[in-house]
Amino acid sequence: MCSRRNRDDTGAGSGCVVVDPVDGSTNASRGVPVYATSLCACDASGPWVAAVTDLVRGVTYRAERGAGATCDGAPIRVADPVAAPDAIVAVNGWSAERPATAQSRALGCASLELCLVADGTLDGYVGFDPDGHGAWDYLGGWLVLTEAGGVAIDRSGRDLFTTDHADRRTIVAASGAALLDRLVTA
């Protein structure tokens, strides 16, 4: 998962590149057209530079910490805030206690789903599988999302930034804080 390289010749700034060559691999193996390649370079401060390529549509989302997010070079921003009953939300897993939203989608590719929140296509994302995602599943999409103005948390309150292969997270993300709070409490 993690390839460690120094960012300069002095040995300072050691970092890590977190790679998911096929996020949504089950989709890809079954012909479901939702899967992506996700790369995220990290340093001690967290995700630094990311690229998530939608392998079906042929578009690439990119972000650099502090510099915003793009899709095929065009700047992107999350959608304007909506109330939960009007939101279109991607979900992973199943729960009888799912939030009351206008509609939900189970796409099966976390990095891409976070990018779809980042570009305003979706309003939020809710993971129902406890500890269902490794860092490779979400770090690239998380950086794109936050650089586009979105917010995300781990449902258990843990830091989302990890590069430990054994660590897993339960992600909830949204275009804004009010919707995020509603998705978490639902």
C-alpha positions as YAML, in Angstrom:
chain: A
units: angstrom
residues:
- id: 1
  name: MET
  ca: [0.00, 0.00, 0.00]
- id: 2
  name: CYS
  ca: [2.66, 2.50, 0.95]
- id: 3
  name: SER
  ca: [5.78, 3.33, -1.00]
- id: 4
  name: ARG
  ca: [8.14, 5.48, 1.07]
- id: 5
  name: ARG
  ca: [10.43, 7.96, -0.68]
- id: 6
  name: ASN
  ca: [12.33, 11.01, 0.41]
- id: 7
  name: ARG
  ca: [11.02, 14.28, -1.01]
- id: 8
  name: ASP
  ca: [14.52, 15.71, -1.41]
- id: 9
  name: ASP
  ca: [18.12, 14.52, -1.68]
- id: 10
  name: THR
  ca: [18.97, 15.49, 1.91]
- id: 11
  name: GLY
  ca: [16.71, 12.83, 3.37]
- id: 12
  name: ALA
  ca: [14.42, 15.43, 4.96]
- id: 13
  name: GLY
  ca: [10.68, 15.32, 4.45]
- id: 14
  name: SER
  ca: [10.31, 11.57, 4.19]
- id: 15
  name: GLY
  ca: [6.88, 10.74, 2.86]
- id: 16
  name: CYS
  ca: [4.69, 7.99, 1.59]
- id: 17
  name: VAL
  ca: [2.58, 7.38, -1.52]
- id: 18
  name: VAL
  ca: [-0.63, 5.48, -0.83]
- id: 19
  name: VAL
  ca: [-1.85, 3.65, -3.93]
- id: 20
  name: ASP
  ca: [-5.05, 1.84, -4.81]
- id: 21
  name: PRO
  ca: [-4.59, 0.62, -8.39]
- id: 22
  name: VAL
  ca: [-8.25, -0.39, -8.71]
- id: 23
  name: ASP
  ca: [-10.57, 1.06, -6.09]
- id: 24
  name: GLY
  ca: [-13.87, -0.67, -6.76]
- id: 25
  name: SER
  ca: [-12.11, -3.85, -7.86]
- id: 26
  name: THR
  ca: [-15.25, -5.93, -7.30]
- id: 27
  name: ASN
  ca: [-17.10, -3.57, -9.65]
- id: 28
  name: ALA
  ca: [-14.32, -3.88, -12.24]
- id: 29
  name: SER
  ca: [-14.26, -7.68, -12.00]
- id: 30
  name: ARG
  ca: [-18.02, -7.87, -12.56]
- id: 31
  name: GLY
  ca: [-18.32, -5.22, -15.26]
- id: 32
  name: VAL
  ca: [-19.96, -2.59, -13.05]
- id: 33
  name: PRO
  ca: [-18.66, 0.67, -14.57]
- id: 34
  name: VAL
  ca: [-17.57, 2.43, -11.35]
- id: 35
  name: TYR
  ca: [-13.89, 2.03, -10.44]
- id: 36
  name: ALA
  ca: [-10.85, 4.24, -10.15]
- id: 37
  name: THR
  ca: [-7.12, 4.44, -9.55]
- id: 38
  name: SER
  ca: [-6.19, 6.52, -6.51]
- id: 39
  name: LEU
  ca: [-2.77, 7.92, -5.60]
- id: 40
  name: CYS
  ca: [-2.07, 10.09, -2.57]
- id: 41
  name: ALA
  ca: [1.34, 11.43, -1.58]
- id: 42
  name: CYS
  ca: [1.52, 12.06, 2.17]
- id: 43
  name: ASP
  ca: [4.00, 13.74, 4.47]
- id: 44
  name: ALA
  ca: [4.06, 14.14, 8.23]
- id: 45
  name: SER
  ca: [1.21, 16.67, 8.02]
- id: 46
  name: GLY
  ca: [-1.12, 14.33, 6.12]
- id: 47
  name: PRO
  ca: [-2.29, 14.03, 2.52]
- id: 48
  name: TRP
  ca: [-0.24, 16.38, 0.35]
- id: 49
  name: VAL
  ca: [-0.97, 15.68, -3.35]
- id: 50
  name: ALA
  ca: [-3.60, 13.35, -4.82]
- id: 51
  name: ALA
  ca: [-4.92, 12.07, -8.13]
- id: 52
  name: VAL
  ca: [-8.03, 9.92, -8.55]
- id: 53
  name: THR
  ca: [-8.76, 8.73, -12.09]
- id: 54
  name: ASP
  ca: [-12.23, 7.49, -12.96]
- id: 55
  name: LEU
  ca: [-11.16, 4.61, -15.21]
- id: 56
  name: VAL
  ca: [-14.53, 4.37, -16.96]
- id: 57
  name: ARG
  ca: [-15.25, 8.03, -17.68]
- id: 58
  name: GLY
  ca: [-11.58, 8.87, -18.23]
- id: 59
  name: VAL
  ca: [-11.54, 11.93, -15.97]
- id: 60
  name: THR
  ca: [-8.95, 12.73, -13.32]
- id: 61
  name: TYR
  ca: [-9.51, 14.58, -10.08]
- id: 62
  name: ARG
  ca: [-6.44, 16.24, -8.57]
- id: 63
  name: ALA
  ca: [-5.72, 18.15, -5.38]
- id: 64
  name: GLU
  ca: [-2.77, 19.69, -3.62]
- id: 65
  name: ARG
  ca: [-2.97, 20.65, 0.04]
- id: 66
  name: GLY
  ca: [-3.77, 24.36, 0.22]
- id: 67
  name: ALA
  ca: [-4.14, 24.76, -3.55]
- id: 68
  name: GLY
  ca: [-7.68, 23.54, -4.26]
- id: 69
  name: ALA
  ca: [-9.06, 20.68, -6.33]
- id: 70
  name: THR
  ca: [-9.67, 20.14, -10.04]
- id: 71
  name: CYS
  ca: [-11.32, 17.72, -12.42]
- id: 72
  name: ASP
  ca: [-9.41, 17.49, -15.70]
- id: 73
  name: GLY
  ca: [-7.79, 20.81, -14.86]
- id: 74
  name: ALA
  ca: [-10.99, 22.75, -14.13]
- id: 75
  name: PRO
  ca: [-11.47, 23.94, -10.53]
- id: 76
  name: ILE
  ca: [-14.22, 22.14, -8.60]
- id: 77
  name: ARG
  ca: [-16.24, 22.97, -5.48]
- id: 78
  name: VAL
  ca: [-18.77, 21.06, -3.43]
- id: 79
  name: ALA
  ca: [-22.47, 21.73, -4.00]
- id: 80
  name: ASP
  ca: [-24.27, 24.48, -2.14]
- id: 81
  name: PRO
  ca: [-25.53, 23.28, 1.25]
- id: 82
  name: VAL
  ca: [-28.76, 21.30, 1.28]
- id: 83
  name: ALA
  ca: [-30.82, 19.89, 4.11]
- id: 84
  name: ALA
  ca: [-30.58, 16.14, 4.62]
- id: 85
  name: PRO
  ca: [-34.08, 15.45, 3.23]
- id: 86
  name: ASP
  ca: [-32.96, 17.02, -0.07]
- id: 87
  name: ALA
  ca: [-29.50, 15.40, -0.23]
- id: 88
  name: ILE
  ca: [-28.28, 12.77, -2.66]
- id: 89
  name: VAL
  ca: [-25.87, 10.60, -0.69]
- id: 90
  name: ALA
  ca: [-23.60, 7.69, -1.59]
- id: 91
  name: VAL
  ca: [-23.54, 4.81, 0.90]
- id: 92
  name: ASN
  ca: [-21.26, 1.88, 1.56]
- id: 93
  name: GLY
  ca: [-22.67, -1.12, 3.38]
- id: 94
  name: TRP
  ca: [-26.12, -1.51, 4.81]
- id: 95
  name: SER
  ca: [-27.95, -0.19, 7.86]
- id: 96
  name: ALA
  ca: [-31.60, -0.15, 8.85]
- id: 97
  name: GLU
  ca: [-30.74, 3.17, 10.53]
- id: 98
  name: ARG
  ca: [-29.71, 4.98, 7.37]
- id: 99
  name: PRO
  ca: [-30.25, 8.75, 7.22]
- id: 100
  name: ALA
  ca: [-33.43, 10.15, 5.70]
- id: 101
  name: THR
  ca: [-32.19, 11.71, 2.46]
- id: 102
  name: ALA
  ca: [-33.84, 12.32, -0.89]
- id: 103
  name: GLN
  ca: [-32.00, 9.38, -2.46]
- id: 104
  name: SER
  ca: [-28.96, 7.21, -1.91]
- id: 105
  name: ARG
  ca: [-26.51, 5.49, -4.22]
- id: 106
  name: ALA
  ca: [-24.26, 2.51, -3.44]
- id: 107
  name: LEU
  ca: [-21.49, 2.86, -6.00]
- id: 108
  name: GLY
  ca: [-18.74, 0.76, -4.38]
- id: 109
  name: CYS
  ca: [-15.72, 3.02, -4.99]
- id: 110
  name: ALA
  ca: [-14.97, 5.27, -2.00]
- id: 111
  name: SER
  ca: [-12.25, 7.39, -3.61]
- id: 112
  name: LEU
  ca: [-14.50, 8.21, -6.55]
- id: 113
  name: GLU
  ca: [-17.59, 8.73, -4.38]
- id: 114
  name: LEU
  ca: [-15.67, 11.31, -2.30]
- id: 115
  name: CYS
  ca: [-14.64, 13.03, -5.55]
- id: 116
  name: LEU
  ca: [-18.28, 13.10, -6.64]
- id: 117
  name: VAL
  ca: [-19.10, 14.94, -3.42]
- id: 118
  name: ALA
  ca: [-16.15, 17.25, -4.15]
- id: 119
  name: ASP
  ca: [-17.46, 18.20, -7.59]
- id: 120
  name: GLY
  ca: [-21.06, 18.67, -6.44]
- id: 121
  name: THR
  ca: [-22.53, 15.59, -8.14]
- id: 122
  name: LEU
  ca: [-23.36, 14.10, -4.72]
- id: 123
  name: ASP
  ca: [-24.04, 15.87, -1.43]
- id: 124
  name: GLY
  ca: [-22.57, 13.30, 0.94]
- id: 125
  name: TYR
  ca: [-21.15, 9.86, 1.62]
- id: 126
  name: VAL
  ca: [-21.88, 7.50, 4.51]
- id: 127
  name: GLY
  ca: [-19.95, 4.35, 5.35]
- id: 128
  name: PHE
  ca: [-22.06, 1.84, 7.27]
- id: 129
  name: ASP
  ca: [-19.51, -0.99, 7.34]
- id: 130
  name: PRO
  ca: [-17.67, -0.59, 10.65]
- id: 131
  name: ASP
  ca: [-14.01, 0.00, 9.84]
- id: 132
  name: GLY
  ca: [-14.73, -0.86, 6.22]
- id: 133
  name: HIS
  ca: [-12.04, 1.23, 4.53]
- id: 134
  name: GLY
  ca: [-8.26, 1.17, 4.45]
- id: 135
  name: ALA
  ca: [-6.34, 4.37, 3.78]
- id: 136
  name: TRP
  ca: [-5.83, 3.36, 0.13]
- id: 137
  name: ASP
  ca: [-9.60, 3.46, -0.33]
- id: 138
  name: TYR
  ca: [-10.10, 7.07, 0.70]
- id: 139
  name: LEU
  ca: [-6.96, 9.23, 1.20]
- id: 140
  name: GLY
  ca: [-6.85, 10.51, -2.40]
- id: 141
  name: GLY
  ca: [-10.59, 11.24, -2.50]
- id: 142
  name: TRP
  ca: [-10.46, 12.80, 0.96]
- id: 143
  name: LEU
  ca: [-7.83, 15.33, -0.10]
- id: 144
  name: VAL
  ca: [-9.83, 16.19, -3.25]
- id: 145
  name: LEU
  ca: [-12.96, 16.59, -1.11]
- id: 146
  name: THR
  ca: [-11.40, 18.83, 1.51]
- id: 147
  name: GLU
  ca: [-9.64, 20.98, -1.08]
- id: 148
  name: ALA
  ca: [-13.02, 21.43, -2.82]
- id: 149
  name: GLY
  ca: [-14.56, 22.69, 0.44]
- id: 150
  name: GLY
  ca: [-16.06, 19.46, 1.78]
- id: 151
  name: VAL
  ca: [-15.73, 17.85, 5.19]
- id: 152
  name: ALA
  ca: [-15.21, 14.28, 6.37]
- id: 153
  name: ILE
  ca: [-14.76, 12.38, 9.61]
- id: 154
  name: ASP
  ca: [-14.33, 8.86, 10.91]
- id: 155
  name: ARG
  ca: [-17.58, 7.78, 12.58]
- id: 156
  name: SER
  ca: [-15.59, 6.66, 15.66]
- id: 157
  name: GLY
  ca: [-13.78, 9.98, 16.00]
- id: 158
  name: ARG
  ca: [-10.36, 8.74, 14.91]
- id: 159
  name: ASP
  ca: [-8.03, 10.80, 12.74]
- id: 160
  name: LEU
  ca: [-8.66, 9.96, 9.08]
- id: 161
  name: PHE
  ca: [-4.97, 10.31, 8.30]
- id: 162
  name: THR
  ca: [-3.22, 6.97, 8.63]
- id: 163
  name: THR
  ca: [-0.84, 5.05, 6.42]
- id: 164
  name: ASP
  ca: [-0.84, 1.90, 8.56]
- id: 165
  name: HIS
  ca: [-2.09, -0.98, 6.43]
- id: 166
  name: ALA
  ca: [-3.93, -2.52, 9.40]
- id: 167
  name: ASP
  ca: [-5.88, 0.65, 10.26]
- id: 168
  name: ARG
  ca: [-9.47, 0.87, 9.04]
- id: 169
  name: ARG
  ca: [-11.95, 3.72, 9.16]
- id: 170
  name: THR
  ca: [-15.71, 4.31, 8.85]
- id: 171
  name: ILE
  ca: [-16.07, 7.46, 6.76]
- id: 172
  name: VAL
  ca: [-18.83, 10.04, 6.67]
- id: 173
  name: ALA
  ca: [-18.41, 13.01, 4.31]
- id: 174
  name: ALA
  ca: [-20.51, 15.91, 3.13]
- id: 175
  name: SER
  ca: [-20.53, 19.15, 1.22]
- id: 176
  name: GLY
  ca: [-20.88, 21.07, 4.50]
- id: 177
  name: ALA
  ca: [-20.77, 20.77, 8.27]
- id: 178
  name: ALA
  ca: [-24.56, 20.87, 8.85]
- id: 179
  name: LEU
  ca: [-25.21, 17.96, 6.50]
- id: 180
  name: LEU
  ca: [-22.24, 16.06, 7.94]
- id: 181
  name: ASP
  ca: [-23.67, 16.43, 11.45]
- id: 182
  name: ARG
  ca: [-27.07, 15.18, 10.27]
- id: 183
  name: LEU
  ca: [-25.54, 12.19, 8.47]
- id: 184
  name: VAL
  ca: [-23.52, 11.25, 11.56]
- id: 185
  name: THR
  ca: [-26.41, 11.54, 14.00]
- id: 186
  name: ALA
  ca: [-28.81, 9.64, 11.76]
...
